[in-house]
Amino acid sequence: METQLDPMKDDLPLMANTSYMLVKHYVLDLDVDFKSKIIEGSIVLFFETGSQYMKTSRASKEHCHYQFNETCKMGASEPCHIPTISVRTCSSKTEYNDFAVSGKEEEATSDENSNHSNNEQASGISSSKDCCDIENHGNKDFLLILDCCDLSVLKVEEVDVAAVSGIEKFTRPAKPTGVSKKLENLRNQIVHELVTLPADRWKEQLYYFTHCSQAPGCGELLFSTGTWSLEIRKLGVKTPADFPHAIRIWYKTKPEGRSVTWTTDQGGRPCVYTMGSPINNRALFPCQEPPIALSTWQASVRTAAGFVVLMSGENSAEPVQLREGILSWYYYVSMPMPASTFTIAVGCWQEVKQQSFKQTAAIETNTEFSLPSSQTDFRWHEEICGHAEYPCRFQNPAARLQAVIPYRVFAPWCLMEICEEYLLQLIPRCLSAAYATLGTHPFSRLDVLIVPSNFSSLGMA
């Protein structure tokens, strides 16, 4: 039986096997329905083969190659024969519990993995004893495990990224193989080239992520859900390297899901927002939670006209009318971040703006709290980053001089006047103080929302 946890007291289990498959980008396409209190749609995940698997694979091949060479050296005058390697001898005692599971072993793995920390099974096998069998694990299929809770998963499918127009630029000549195998390798190669594009090509990367996410499916994948996980397999696929690197998951949230709160604002109008606790975003979309799982994302969210969609994105989204009574909102981020930092709030918010006669004073206020450029240059000129490559503001001279980043303020209609009177005067002072204390703002913009009084979290990461 799966362990019952109290999210208010216990650590959340880290089920995702990120050592073997690591999400690099999410594309969410969702509809928000206040009548049913459900968020429904799809999410496309773009993967890169995990570093631990690559290390284990290389080490295993080198070890087996060494054994082969030593066998050949045993008799110089004798012909060299390739030894028959026993899988039972070479594989570790763990039997790749989270790496390749089938039948009843899957249930056992789910139960064993339902623990309170990211142990060996939850994070991926890293034993140096795994050898010779890295490419073929008997009859077992590779099992992809994602962190998931309180979701109704409807379908999982592989995405045919090779069908996207213009995607040929991300392909290289492949080694001669079977037609089916060659096409599978081509799709994974495209995803690899796409997720590893240099940071200065992030706009092009985002463009192709969008079009790849809209590509047709090319085969359903088997899946099962547990209390804390979503497990996905493709028949006949034994290793992470051969597993589809772009998959689409169709799903629905549940009204009782613990990642979102359906409530009313201070004016009594319906709204929904992510809490940031107690289970992060696991009940909003299937994801990877271990600390190594940093990814970018983009999201299109549709809702009825009259509602405003806010997200933790880098762009100031403006609604697009799809049809009468339905608006679509689009956000994205180019900085890799944990899935738990994805936030969404949908409600009848209104943007609080300065009256025209106050705008001059507001601009002057923004200027007052800026550091002198000479002092700013001195403080932040030598800033060096050690993170993964992405379009970093710390390397942008203009961003290093920006004491007050662009911001918007949203509130229920009943709080508009008080927010205009007090909050709009306070925010530039807060941003300038943060800049003077901490330096360059990591993000290019900010949205401030006055949340309902029943907001239970101390913050959303």
FENZI-V964509 format. One line per field, one symbol per residue. psi: psi as a letter, one per 40 degrees, with the letter a starting at -180 (. if undefined). A space follows every 50 residues. Layout:
BEGIN
psi: ???
END
This chain:
BEGIN
psi: iihhiheediiihgdhgeedhhhdhihihihhhddefhhiaihhhhiihi ddddddddddddddddddddddedhdeiihihihhhddddiideffdedh iibdddddddddegaeigadddeiheheehidedehfbeiiihhhihiif ihhdihiihgdeehheedeeiihiihaiddddddddddddddddeeiide fddddddddddddeiiifhiiiiiiadeihhhihhehdiddeihehihhh iiiideheeihhaiaeeeiiiiiideiefbededihahdideghiiiihh hiiiidihhiifieigiiihhdihehihhhiiiehhiideehiihhafii hhiiideeddddddddddeiiidddddddedehhieiihighdeehddde egdhiiiihiiideeddddddddddddddddddddddeahhdieihhhhh iieeheieig.
END
